Amino acid sequence: MINKLKLLFCTRHFLFFIALIAIFLGCALVENQGGFEHGKLVVYLTPKTTLTSAEFSFTLEKLWIEDALGTKTVLPLQQKEINTSLPGQIILARGELKTGVYTKIYFKIAKAVLIKQGEIQPLGLTDEGVVSIPITLKIFPHKTNNLFLNWTPESSIKAETFSPDIKVQKGKTGLKKLLLYVSNSGDDYLSVIDRGSHQVIDAITVGSAPKGMTLSEDGNYLYVANYLSNSISIVETITNRLMDTIALNIGFGPTELTIPPFSQTLYVTATDSNAVIAIDTLSKSILKKIDVGQRPIGIASGPNGQYVYVANSYSNNISVIETYTNKVINTIGAGGEPKYVMVYQRYIVVSNSQSNSLMFIDRHSLKVVSTAFVPSQPGRIIPGLRGWVYVAGERSNDISFVTPMLNIAPRKLAVSRHPSGVALDKDRKLLYVANLADNTVSVLDLIREEAIDKIEVGDKPYDLILVGN
């Protein structure tokens, strides 16, 4: 009897001890989540200058930001050498901050010079090069925030002393008429670009590793495939707000998506599951998982909405899905590692990244009509002007012009490293190209056939979508 009482006493003490540990760990977890949540900040700078005969240049040594309690946080610098010859908006710094309200941003300038008629004149620095700028910035948890600054060089020098005239950009930065959305696959947000000024004006936090995007037929909603968080984000384009998120509980690795004409069904390639997921855009529910070939990536809709075409990169073929039944009804042989597919006129166009070719397949007979050879590793393809098809050369760092009548690309335009997403502004004859390896978007003038601008965006820009006329 005594042994039983001892056992009961020890058991109760042991359970009490375990409960204390659980409570302690629970409190620690709550404190960790509540006290140390972070958001992201990207700091942009735009030189506002009319100088023609002189140039200012300064070296940024350090940048930090101060919250309402006086706590300072250093942000990693993206660019250190700043001058008046910069083409436009640049990213100064980016990093993580604890949630809260921030009231000042500081610059530590190492040196500054005035360049006039080829002569370099060193400039003095005020307060040992430390400049503070008042701001009002609130960092939200798990969100990407932007801070836009304007620099006026003309008012930045007095009596051979340099003190940069930098101020927070006034007015609301978002909701312009001509927008370009960029999915930053190395981050968790979209960059929003005003196509009038070619400047980033907003950031929209979505899921992890956003890749392919598509618009609803009325253009009011943008659907984003989040590869790592295995979800679809829905963004309202009128307000630039994240409206909803669809979790994919079947299928992994959403990469590309399409909505057929006259349809309310969203089709998404689940690359890591060798499948396509059909989703009802009204109920936001999953309708079906459709098994296709190995490692599907690109997906496109036919003009009447009857068929969806899927590029199976490891199976070297194209799956044809009938949208009425959501079943694969045919398979078309392709070249080596087909990555992207597009419907253009009477053709299904396929880019074969391994065999460096573009195949034009008749939509009715499903027979290959012609093959055009393009520079190394052709990627995304879009319809172009005057009967051209534009192809992103992922290794050759250019855009090729191709037609079904020629077996080579007679024209090319150079861009930056690893072009990925491509979008055409037909009215203004401009082509936008996301350069995945250098975190920029190139702007090409198709009349002059040259690059006219480059826009700095987030990490590994993957896809582009135009909104507005």
C-alpha positions as a Python dict, from the first residue, in 0.01 Angstrom:
ca = {
    (1, 'M'): (0, 0, 0),
    (2, 'I'): (287, 236, 92),
    (3, 'N'): (464, 157, -239),
    (4, 'K'): (146, 243, -430),
    (5, 'L'): (117, 579, -251),
    (6, 'K'): (483, 657, -329),
    (7, 'L'): (427, 570, -696),
    (8, 'L'): (115, 791, -712),
    (9, 'F'): (304, 1079, -543),
    (10, 'C'): (598, 1053, -785),
    (11, 'T'): (368, 1029, -1085),
    (12, 'R'): (177, 1344, -983),
    (13, 'H'): (504, 1535, -933),
    (14, 'F'): (634, 1417, -1268),
    (15, 'L'): (314, 1527, -1448),
    (16, 'F'): (326, 1862, -1267),
    (17, 'F'): (687, 1909, -1377),
    (18, 'I'): (598, 1827, -1739),
    (19, 'A'): (306, 2074, -1725),
    (20, 'L'): (539, 2349, -1599),
    (21, 'I'): (779, 2284, -1888),
    (22, 'A'): (490, 2296, -2137),
    (23, 'I'): (364, 2625, -1992),
    (24, 'F'): (715, 2774, -2000),
    (25, 'L'): (775, 2667, -2359),
    (26, 'G'): (431, 2793, -2459),
    (27, 'C'): (500, 3133, -2305),
    (28, 'A'): (840, 3147, -2470),
    (29, 'L'): (683, 3067, -2804),
    (30, 'V'): (418, 3337, -2768),
    (31, 'E'): (684, 3587, -2661),
    (32, 'N'): (901, 3492, -2957),
    (33, 'Q'): (615, 3526, -3203),
    (34, 'G'): (476, 3845, -3052),
    (35, 'G'): (798, 4025, -2965),
    (36, 'F'): (1022, 3939, -3257),
    (37, 'E'): (800, 3949, -3564),
    (38, 'H'): (961, 4115, -3863),
    (39, 'G'): (871, 4284, -4188),
    (40, 'K'): (1084, 4370, -4490),
    (41, 'L'): (1185, 4715, -4609),
    (42, 'V'): (1314, 4821, -4951),
    (43, 'V'): (1454, 5176, -4974),
    (44, 'Y'): (1441, 5344, -5316),
    (45, 'L'): (1620, 5663, -5423),
    (46, 'T'): (1538, 5875, -5730),
    (47, 'P'): (1772, 6159, -5838),
    (48, 'K'): (1573, 6468, -5937),
    (49, 'T'): (1819, 6676, -6135),
    (50, 'T'): (1841, 6922, -6423),
    (51, 'L'): (2222, 6943, -6417),
    (52, 'T'): (2392, 6919, -6755),
    (53, 'S'): (2740, 7066, -6710),
    (54, 'A'): (2831, 6919, -6370),
    (55, 'E'): (2796, 6591, -6186),
    (56, 'F'): (2776, 6506, -5816),
    (57, 'S'): (2896, 6177, -5678),
    (58, 'F'): (2900, 6044, -5322),
    (59, 'T'): (2988, 5717, -5153),
    (60, 'L'): (2740, 5576, -4905),
    (61, 'E'): (2919, 5396, -4622),
    (62, 'K'): (2625, 5294, -4403),
    (63, 'L'): (2249, 5336, -4376),
    (64, 'W'): (2038, 5279, -4068),
    (65, 'I'): (1685, 5346, -3953),
    (66, 'E'): (1555, 5455, -3610),
    (67, 'D'): (1225, 5363, -3447),
    (68, 'A'): (1007, 5574, -3218),
    (69, 'L'): (1197, 5447, -2912),
    (70, 'G'): (1536, 5546, -3053),
    (71, 'T'): (1649, 5193, -3144),
    (72, 'K'): (1869, 5192, -3454),
    (73, 'T'): (1885, 4910, -3711),
    (74, 'V'): (2145, 4896, -3991),
    (75, 'L'): (2013, 4796, -4335),
    (76, 'P'): (2234, 4607, -4584),
    (77, 'L'): (2333, 4840, -4869),
    (78, 'Q'): (2232, 4751, -5223),
    (79, 'Q'): (2423, 5040, -5385),
    (80, 'K'): (2708, 5249, -5242),
    (81, 'E'): (2815, 5477, -5527),
    (82, 'I'): (2547, 5740, -5594),
    (83, 'N'): (2573, 6003, -5867),
    (84, 'T'): (2365, 6231, -6086),
    (85, 'S'): (2424, 6016, -6395),
    (86, 'L'): (2210, 5733, -6257),
    (87, 'P'): (1939, 5642, -6510),
    (88, 'G'): (1655, 5676, -6259),
    (89, 'Q'): (1516, 5504, -5952),
    (90, 'I'): (1757, 5269, -5772),
    (91, 'I'): (1740, 5044, -5468),
    (92, 'L'): (1961, 5183, -5192),
    (93, 'A'): (1910, 4915, -4929),
    (94, 'R'): (1687, 4629, -4827),
    (95, 'G'): (1653, 4422, -4513),
    (96, 'E'): (1437, 4303, -4225),
    (97, 'L'): (1304, 4523, -3946),
    (98, 'K'): (1111, 4453, -3629),
    (99, 'T'): (750, 4556, -3651),
    (100, 'G'): (677, 4905, -3527),
    (101, 'V'): (689, 5274, -3615),
    (102, 'Y'): (1009, 5427, -3753),
    (103, 'T'): (1076, 5801, -3747),
    (104, 'K'): (1425, 5863, -3894),
    (105, 'I'): (1659, 5727, -4156),
    (106, 'Y'): (2033, 5800, -4140),
    (107, 'F'): (2303, 5809, -4408),
    (108, 'K'): (2677, 5788, -4335),
    (109, 'I'): (2860, 5940, -4633),
    (110, 'A'): (3228, 5852, -4676),
    (111, 'K'): (3316, 6106, -4946),
    (112, 'A'): (3161, 6337, -5205),
    (113, 'V'): (3297, 6503, -5519),
    (114, 'L'): (3190, 6754, -5782),
    (115, 'I'): (3289, 6672, -6140),
    (116, 'K'): (3288, 6972, -6371),
    (117, 'Q'): (3450, 6997, -6714),
    (118, 'G'): (3648, 6683, -6640),
    (119, 'E'): (3793, 6816, -6314),
    (120, 'I'): (3724, 6636, -5986),
    (121, 'Q'): (3672, 6862, -5684),
    (122, 'P'): (3646, 6698, -5339),
    (123, 'L'): (3366, 6836, -5122),
    (124, 'G'): (3351, 6881, -4748),
    (125, 'L'): (3099, 6692, -4535),
    (126, 'T'): (2875, 6824, -4258),
    (127, 'D'): (2848, 6640, -3924),
    (128, 'E'): (3120, 6394, -4028),
    (129, 'G'): (2905, 6280, -4316),
    (130, 'V'): (2602, 6174, -4108),
    (131, 'V'): (2268, 6293, -4247),
    (132, 'S'): (1930, 6224, -4082),
    (133, 'I'): (1595, 6246, -4259),
    (134, 'P'): (1258, 6245, -4077),
    (135, 'I'): (1019, 5975, -4193),
    (136, 'T'): (689, 5822, -4087),
    (137, 'L'): (702, 5451, -4157),
    (138, 'K'): (511, 5161, -4006),
    (139, 'I'): (648, 4809, -4050),
    (140, 'F'): (388, 4533, -4047),
    (141, 'P'): (469, 4169, -3967),
    (142, 'H'): (547, 3944, -4264),
    (143, 'K'): (492, 4228, -4511),
    (144, 'T'): (722, 4397, -4762),
    (145, 'N'): (724, 4775, -4723),
    (146, 'N'): (873, 5042, -4952),
    (147, 'L'): (1031, 5375, -4863),
    (148, 'F'): (1064, 5614, -5159),
    (149, 'L'): (1319, 5897, -5137),
    (150, 'N'): (1398, 6182, -5379),
    (151, 'W'): (1744, 6340, -5405),
    (152, 'T'): (1784, 6696, -5541),
    (153, 'P'): (2154, 6743, -5627),
    (154, 'E'): (2124, 7115, -5710),
    (155, 'S'): (2044, 7204, -5347),
    (156, 'S'): (2290, 6955, -5195),
    (157, 'I'): (2601, 7178, -5192),
    (158, 'K'): (2674, 7501, -5009),
    (159, 'A'): (3014, 7669, -4992),
    (160, 'E'): (3192, 7357, -5120),
    (161, 'T'): (3027, 7146, -4851),
    (162, 'F'): (2807, 6852, -4943),
    (163, 'S'): (2487, 6777, -4754),
    (164, 'P'): (2247, 6574, -4969),
    (165, 'D'): (1899, 6718, -5004),
    (166, 'I'): (1702, 6394, -4966),
    (167, 'K'): (1334, 6390, -4879),
    (168, 'V'): (1057, 6134, -4857),
    (169, 'Q'): (850, 6127, -5174),
    (170, 'K'): (526, 6315, -5121),
    (171, 'G'): (180, 6191, -5214),
    (172, 'K'): (40, 5844, -5262),
    (173, 'T'): (274, 5621, -5459),
    (174, 'G'): (27, 5363, -5587),
    (175, 'L'): (-281, 5313, -5800),
    (176, 'K'): (-169, 5454, -6134),
    (177, 'K'): (-348, 5379, -6462),
    (178, 'L'): (-68, 5189, -6635),
    (179, 'L'): (72, 4914, -6415),
    (180, 'L'): (325, 4635, -6455),
    (181, 'Y'): (328, 4355, -6197),
    (182, 'V'): (653, 4163, -6136),
    (183, 'S'): (667, 3836, -5942),
    (184, 'N'): (993, 3821, -5744),
    (185, 'S'): (1054, 3447, -5712),
    (186, 'G'): (1344, 3490, -5468),
    (187, 'D'): (1122, 3692, -5234),
    (188, 'D'): (759, 3684, -5121),
    (189, 'Y'): (618, 3991, -5293),
    (190, 'L'): (523, 4152, -5623),
    (191, 'S'): (680, 4477, -5741),
    (192, 'V'): (427, 4719, -5889),
    (193, 'I'): (566, 4950, -6160),
    (194, 'D'): (409, 5264, -6301),
    (195, 'R'): (463, 5230, -6677),
    (196, 'G'): (436, 5605, -6721),
    (197, 'S'): (743, 5683, -6508),
    (198, 'H'): (904, 5335, -6516),
    (199, 'Q'): (937, 5347, -6139),
    (200, 'V'): (839, 5100, -5868),
    (201, 'I'): (544, 5249, -5679),
    (202, 'D'): (423, 4968, -5454),
    (203, 'A'): (486, 4618, -5316),
    (204, 'I'): (224, 4347, -5260),
    (205, 'T'): (314, 4067, -5020),
    (206, 'V'): (199, 3726, -5147),
    (207, 'G'): (322, 3371, -5078),
    (208, 'S'): (675, 3235, -5085),
    (209, 'A'): (856, 3221, -5423),
    (210, 'P'): (586, 3370, -5648),
    (211, 'K'): (628, 3256, -6008),
    (212, 'G'): (368, 3253, -6287),
    (213, 'M'): (78, 3499, -6296),
    (214, 'T'): (-243, 3539, -6494),
    (215, 'L'): (-534, 3785, -6505),
    (216, 'S'): (-906, 3724, -6483),
    (217, 'E'): (-1089, 3795, -6808),
    (218, 'D'): (-1212, 4134, -6683),
    (219, 'G'): (-863, 4225, -6554),
    (220, 'N'): (-987, 4288, -6200),
    (221, 'Y'): (-803, 3999, -6035),
    (222, 'L'): (-445, 3878, -6061),
    (223, 'Y'): (-369, 3515, -5975),
    (224, 'V'): (-16, 3432, -5853),
    (225, 'A'): (137, 3083, -5820),
    (226, 'N'): (347, 3066, -5500),
    (227, 'Y'): (590, 2780, -5560),
    (228, 'L'): (728, 2725, -5208),
    (229, 'S'): (419, 2806, -5001),
    (230, 'N'): (209, 2583, -5229),
    (231, 'S'): (-69, 2835, -5273),
    (232, 'I'): (-239, 3077, -5512),
    (233, 'S'): (-261, 3445, -5416),
    (234, 'I'): (-550, 3657, -5547),
    (235, 'V'): (-474, 4029, -5587),
    (236, 'E'): (-739, 4291, -5666),
    (237, 'T'): (-581, 4510, -5935),
    (238, 'I'): (-806, 4810, -5868),
    (239, 'T'): (-676, 4851, -5511),
    (240, 'N'): (-345, 4656, -5528),
    (241, 'R'): (-456, 4452, -5226),
    (242, 'L'): (-417, 4083, -5152),
    (243, 'M'): (-778, 3962, -5141),
    (244, 'D'): (-748, 3590, -5075),
    (245, 'T'): (-520, 3287, -5076),
    (246, 'I'): (-605, 2940, -5203),
    (247, 'A'): (-410, 2659, -5035),
    (248, 'L'): (-330, 2365, -5261),
    (249, 'N'): (-394, 2060, -5046),
    (250, 'I'): (-326, 1832, -5344),
    (251, 'G'): (-31, 1879, -5576),
    (252, 'F'): (300, 2052, -5505),
    (253, 'G'): (506, 2324, -5669),
    (254, 'P'): (256, 2553, -5846),
    (255, 'T'): (448, 2724, -6126),
    (256, 'E'): (239, 2852, -6419),
    (257, 'L'): (-134, 2915, -6461),
    (258, 'T'): (-403, 3005, -6713),
    (259, 'I'): (-775, 3083, -6726),
    (260, 'P'): (-934, 2977, -7057),
    (261, 'P'): (-1164, 3227, -7235),
    (262, 'F'): (-1531, 3214, -7128),
    (263, 'S'): (-1429, 3009, -6823),
    (264, 'Q'): (-1423, 3045, -6446),
    (265, 'T'): (-1170, 2766, -6399),
    (266, 'L'): (-806, 2833, -6316),
    (267, 'Y'): (-554, 2570, -6432),
    (268, 'V'): (-221, 2549, -6247),
    (269, 'T'): (81, 2331, -6323),
    (270, 'A'): (185, 2144, -6007),
    (271, 'T'): (541, 2089, -6127),
    (272, 'D'): (659, 1868, -5840),
    (273, 'S'): (351, 1643, -5862),
    (274, 'N'): (339, 1587, -6241),
    (275, 'A'): (-13, 1726, -6246),
    (276, 'V'): (-239, 2018, -6329),
    (277, 'I'): (-479, 2147, -6062),
    (278, 'A'): (-819, 2280, -6176),
    (279, 'I'): (-964, 2546, -5941),
    (280, 'D'): (-1307, 2713, -5941),
    (281, 'T'): (-1236, 3088, -5921),
    (282, 'L'): (-1583, 3164, -5777),
    (283, 'S'): (-1586, 2918, -5488),
    (284, 'K'): (-1203, 2910, -5468),
    (285, 'S'): (-1225, 2534, -5433),
    (286, 'I'): (-1017, 2266, -5603),
    (287, 'L'): (-1214, 2083, -5871),
    (288, 'K'): (-969, 1817, -5979),
    (289, 'K'): (-609, 1701, -5993),
    (290, 'I'): (-525, 1605, -6353),
    (291, 'D'): (-222, 1379, -6403),
    (292, 'V'): (-3, 1483, -6698),
    (293, 'G'): (361, 1415, -6795),
    (294, 'Q'): (677, 1458, -6592),
    (295, 'R'): (765, 1801, -6451),
    (296, 'P'): (501, 2017, -6622),
    (297, 'I'): (587, 2388, -6635),
    (298, 'G'): (426, 2598, -6909),
    (299, 'I'): (51, 2603, -6967),
    (300, 'A'): (-171, 2784, -7219),
    (301, 'S'): (-537, 2803, -7324),
    (302, 'G'): (-689, 2768, -7670),
    (303, 'P'): (-882, 3067, -7814),
    (304, 'N'): (-1226, 2908, -7769),
    (305, 'G'): (-1155, 2778, -7419),
    (306, 'Q'): (-1206, 2416, -7519),
    (307, 'Y'): (-850, 2296, -7460),
    (308, 'V'): (-556, 2362, -7230),
    (309, 'Y'): (-202, 2269, -7336),
    (310, 'V'): (70, 2167, -7089),
    (311, 'A'): (447, 2148, -7155),
    (312, 'N'): (592, 1841, -6976),
    (313, 'S'): (962, 1926, -6961),
    (314, 'Y'): (1094, 1581, -6858),
    (315, 'S'): (856, 1380, -7078),
    (316, 'N'): (936, 1582, -7392),
    (317, 'N'): (570, 1614, -7484),
    (318, 'I'): (258, 1830, -7460),
    (319, 'S'): (-57, 1717, -7279),
    (320, 'V'): (-393, 1828, -7425),
    (321, 'I'): (-663, 1873, -7158),
    (322, 'E'): (-1029, 1899, -7258),
    (323, 'T'): (-1178, 2163, -7029),
    (324, 'Y'): (-1532, 2020, -7042),
    (325, 'T'): (-1424, 1689, -6886),
    (326, 'N'): (-1093, 1800, -6730),
    (327, 'K'): (-925, 1494, -6881),
    (328, 'V'): (-610, 1450, -7090),
    (329, 'I'): (-737, 1352, -7436),
    (330, 'N'): (-414, 1364, -7634),
    (331, 'T'): (-36, 1387, -7612),
    (332, 'I'): (187, 1562, -7867),
    (333, 'G'): (557, 1485, -7904),
    (334, 'A'): (790, 1785, -7861),
    (335, 'G'): (1164, 1854, -7865),
    (336, 'G'): (1416, 1829, -7584),
    (337, 'E'): (1281, 1962, -7253),
    (338, 'P'): (982, 2175, -7357),
    (339, 'K'): (936, 2444, -7089),
    (340, 'Y'): (679, 2691, -7219),
    (341, 'V'): (382, 2675, -7452),
    (342, 'M'): (168, 2940, -7620),
    (343, 'V'): (-131, 2944, -7856),
    (344, 'Y'): (-75, 3178, -8150),
    (345, 'Q'): (-303, 3204, -8455),
    (346, 'R'): (-350, 2844, -8574),
    (347, 'Y'): (-42, 2717, -8391),
    (348, 'I'): (57, 2567, -8060),
    (349, 'V'): (406, 2712, -8009),
    (350, 'V'): (652, 2526, -7785),
    (351, 'S'): (998, 2635, -7666),
    (352, 'N'): (1234, 2339, -7627),
    (353, 'S'): (1507, 2454, -7390),
    (354, 'Q'): (1741, 2159, -7438),
    (355, 'S'): (1720, 2128, -7817),
    (356, 'N'): (1730, 2508, -7866),
    (357, 'S'): (1426, 2517, -8089),
    (358, 'L'): (1079, 2660, -8125),
    (359, 'M'): (814, 2425, -8263),
    (360, 'F'): (499, 2540, -8442),
    (361, 'I'): (228, 2272, -8416),
    (362, 'D'): (-101, 2291, -8607),
    (363, 'R'): (-384, 2312, -8349),
    (364, 'H'): (-621, 2102, -8555),
    (365, 'S'): (-401, 1823, -8694),
    (366, 'L'): (-160, 1834, -8396),
    (367, 'K'): (127, 1792, -8645),
    (368, 'V'): (452, 1987, -8639),
    (369, 'V'): (440, 2246, -8917),
    (370, 'S'): (784, 2404, -8874),
    (371, 'T'): (1080, 2429, -8636),
    (372, 'A'): (1290, 2739, -8578),
    (373, 'F'): (1632, 2718, -8413),
    (374, 'V'): (1707, 2994, -8164),
    (375, 'P'): (1999, 3082, -7930),
    (376, 'S'): (2074, 2872, -7628),
    (377, 'Q'): (1795, 2769, -7396),
    (378, 'P'): (1479, 2939, -7529),
    (379, 'G'): (1234, 3017, -7252),
    (380, 'R'): (910, 3212, -7235),
    (381, 'I'): (730, 3301, -7559),
    (382, 'I'): (466, 3565, -7633),
    (383, 'P'): (286, 3696, -7947),
    (384, 'G'): (463, 4001, -8087),
    (385, 'L'): (401, 4281, -8337),
    (386, 'R'): (363, 4232, -8714),
    (387, 'G'): (339, 3854, -8699),
    (388, 'W'): (651, 3800, -8488),
    (389, 'V'): (681, 3568, -8190),
    (390, 'Y'): (917, 3691, -7914),
    (391, 'V'): (1134, 3430, -7739),
    (392, 'A'): (1347, 3486, -7426),
    (393, 'G'): (1696, 3335, -7463),
    (394, 'E'): (1773, 3234, -7105),
    (395, 'R'): (2143, 3173, -7171),
    (396, 'S'): (2203, 3401, -7467),
    (397, 'N'): (2054, 3698, -7275),
    (398, 'D'): (1844, 3830, -7561),
    (399, 'I'): (1499, 3833, -7717),
    (400, 'S'): (1469, 3654, -8052),
    (401, 'F'): (1213, 3742, -8322),
    (402, 'V'): (1070, 3427, -8484),
    (403, 'T'): (800, 3343, -8740),
    (404, 'P'): (665, 3003, -8851),
    (405, 'M'): (802, 3068, -9201),
    (406, 'L'): (1170, 3080, -9104),
    (407, 'N'): (1389, 2815, -8941),
    (408, 'I'): (1618, 3072, -8775),
    (409, 'A'): (1567, 3392, -8575),
    (410, 'P'): (1664, 3679, -8807),
    (411, 'R'): (1647, 3950, -8538),
    (412, 'K'): (1752, 3976, -8174),
    (413, 'L'): (1754, 4242, -7903),
    (414, 'A'): (2001, 4222, -7614),
    (415, 'V'): (1874, 4232, -7254),
    (416, 'S'): (2033, 4141, -6919),
    (417, 'R'): (2114, 3809, -6756),
    (418, 'H'): (1865, 3521, -6780),
    (419, 'P'): (1554, 3685, -6927),
    (420, 'S'): (1241, 3521, -6793),
    (421, 'G'): (902, 3696, -6805),
    (422, 'V'): (814, 3900, -7116),
    (423, 'A'): (521, 4143, -7162),
    (424, 'L'): (425, 4360, -7459),
    (425, 'D'): (272, 4707, -7449),
    (426, 'K'): (124, 4711, -7801),
    (427, 'D'): (2, 5071, -7791),
    (428, 'R'): (337, 5221, -7695),
    (429, 'K'): (546, 4959, -7881),
    (430, 'L'): (741, 4872, -7566),
    (431, 'L'): (861, 4530, -7455),
    (432, 'Y'): (925, 4459, -7086),
    (433, 'V'): (1162, 4175, -6991),
    (434, 'A'): (1225, 4038, -6639),
    (435, 'N'): (1596, 3958, -6595),
    (436, 'L'): (1599, 3684, -6333),
    (437, 'A'): (1975, 3685, -6267),
    (438, 'D'): (2028, 4059, -6212),
    (439, 'N'): (1699, 4164, -6045),
    (440, 'T'): (1592, 4413, -6310),
    (441, 'V'): (1325, 4469, -6574),
    (442, 'S'): (1452, 4584, -6915),
    (443, 'V'): (1239, 4823, -7122),
    (444, 'L'): (1287, 4781, -7498),
    (445, 'D'): (1169, 5029, -7761),
    (446, 'L'): (1053, 4812, -8053),
    (447, 'I'): (1056, 5102, -8300),
    (448, 'R'): (1416, 5201, -8225),
    (449, 'E'): (1504, 4837, -8144),
    (450, 'E'): (1706, 4922, -7836),
    (451, 'A'): (1686, 4919, -7458),
    (452, 'I'): (1571, 5254, -7321),
    (453, 'D'): (1546, 5184, -6947),
    (454, 'K'): (1617, 4934, -6672),
    (455, 'I'): (1408, 4909, -6353),
    (456, 'E'): (1541, 4758, -6029),
    (457, 'V'): (1296, 4519, -5862),
    (458, 'G'): (1304, 4233, -5609),
    (459, 'D'): (1505, 3911, -5601),
    (460, 'K'): (1485, 3684, -5908),
    (461, 'P'): (1200, 3848, -6107),
    (462, 'Y'): (1019, 3567, -6286),
    (463, 'D'): (699, 3680, -6460),
    (464, 'L'): (534, 4002, -6580),
    (465, 'I'): (172, 4109, -6623),
    (466, 'L'): (49, 4436, -6775),
    (467, 'V'): (-270, 4603, -6648),
    (468, 'G'): (-435, 4916, -6791),
    (469, 'N'): (-443, 5083, -7130),
}
